[in-house]
Amino acid sequence: MTRTNRSFGPASAGRSLKLALILSLASSGMGSSFALAQSTKSAKPGPAIEISPDVFDFGGVAQDQRLEHVFIIENIGTEPLEIRRISTSCGCAAAVPDSRIVEPRASTRLVVTLETRKYKGVIEKSISVASNDPGRIRTIKVQAFVEVPES
């Protein structure tokens, strides 16, 4: 078997130089500042909300179940994010954040519960999250297929 050594040439010289720079910064104590400056560069100005996933499907479930899923709210902005209001499309769904203030480049959990009650078939419920992200209300969804046992 022939093995090609690709560690030489102009491309690898660039990688070596980058690696040497990173190692140099890390050993000088500037590594964490460099990483922070690099991550702040891509952050949106002000508070900026992202929630993942947008939709969660519980799949096939039985009636009278209490289902739970954890969504992640992330502040991809440069200022603290304040979660001001959370509303659901039905009383059978609830959403509670672990924290209402999310610092820049940090995240918090949003615990969503869905009660299947006596529903039958496909159910889809929406959760809207209002924050101090200018002009942005985020809506996520949970869905399930409620199976009814044959009698």
N, C-alpha and C positions, 0 to 999 in steps of 0.2 A: 504494500500500500504506500502510495506516495503522499507525503504531507507537505503542503505549501506553507512556508513561513511568511506571514503577511505583516510582520512586525517592523519592516523596514520600508523606507520610502517617504515621500513628502506628506502623505496623509497621516502616517503613524508619527511623524515628527510633530505634527500639530497636536495630536492626541497626547503625546509625551509632554509637550510644553504646557498644555492645559492641566494635565495631572500634576506636573511640577508646581504650577501656580497654585492649585488647590491645596496641595500638601504644604507649600510654603505659607499660605494664608492660615491654614489650620494650626501649624506649629507656632506661628507668631501670635496666636490668640485673636486674629481678625477673621477667622473662618465663620463664626456665627454672625458677625455683622455683615459679611459678604452675602451669606445665605439669606439674611433678612432683607438686605437691599435688593437682591435678585427676586425674591418672592413678592415684595411690595411693588416692584416695577409692574407686574402683571395684574395687580389688584385694581378694582374699579374705584373711582373716587367716591367718598361718602359711604354710607351703609349700602350693602348690596346682598339681597337674599337669593339663595339657591336651595331648593328642596329636592332630595332624591330618595327613592325614585319618584317619577311623576304619577305612576299608577302601580298599585299592587293588587294582584289577583290571588285570592285565597283558594281558587279552584272549587272543586265539588265539596260541599259541606252539608251537615244536617241542620234541621230546624232547631231552634232554641239553643243555639251555641253562642258563646261570647268569644269572638276572634280578636286577636291583637297583632299589630305589626308596628315596627319602629321605623319611622322615616328620619332622615338626617337633615336638619336645617343648618346651612353653612353661611357664614358672613364672608363673602369674597370681596368685601369693600375695605376701605381704609379707616372707617369710623365705626363705633359701636352700633350694632343693629338692635332695635327694640321691637319685640313682637307685641303689637298693640291689641290685636283682636283675632280670635279664631272662631269661625262659625262652620257648622255642618249643615248639610242639606236635609237632615232627618234626625229625629230624637234617638234613633237607633245607633247613631255613630257619635263618638266623642273623641276629642283630641286634646292632649295635655303635654305642653313642653316641659322639659326638665328645667329650663331657665328661660326667662323672658328677655334677658340681655345677652347678646352674643358679641364677644369682642372681635375685632378684625382678624381675619384668617383663622377663626375658631369655629366650632360647631356645637350643636346641642341636639338631643334626641327629641322627637315628637312622637309620643306614644298614641296610636290610634286604635280604638276599639270599635268593633262592629257586632251588634247583636242580630242574629238571623231571625229571631222570633218565629212567627208563623209564615214568613215569606216563602214563596215558591218560585223556582226558576232563577233567572238572572237578576241580581240586584247590583246597583252601582250607586255609590254615595260620594259626594264631593265634600272636601274640606278646604275652606278658604282661609289664608293666613295674611293678615294685614300687618304691615310694619312701617318703620320710618324710612324704608327704601322709597325714594321719591316716585310716586305714581305707579307703584307696583304691588298688586295683590296677587299672590301666588295661589293657584288652586291645584290640589292633588286629588286623586281618586282611589277608592278601594272598591273592589268588586268580588263577587262570589256567585257560584251557581248552587242554590239551595235545593238539595235533593229531597223529595218527599217519599217516605217509605210506602210501598203498596200495602193496602190493608186486607 
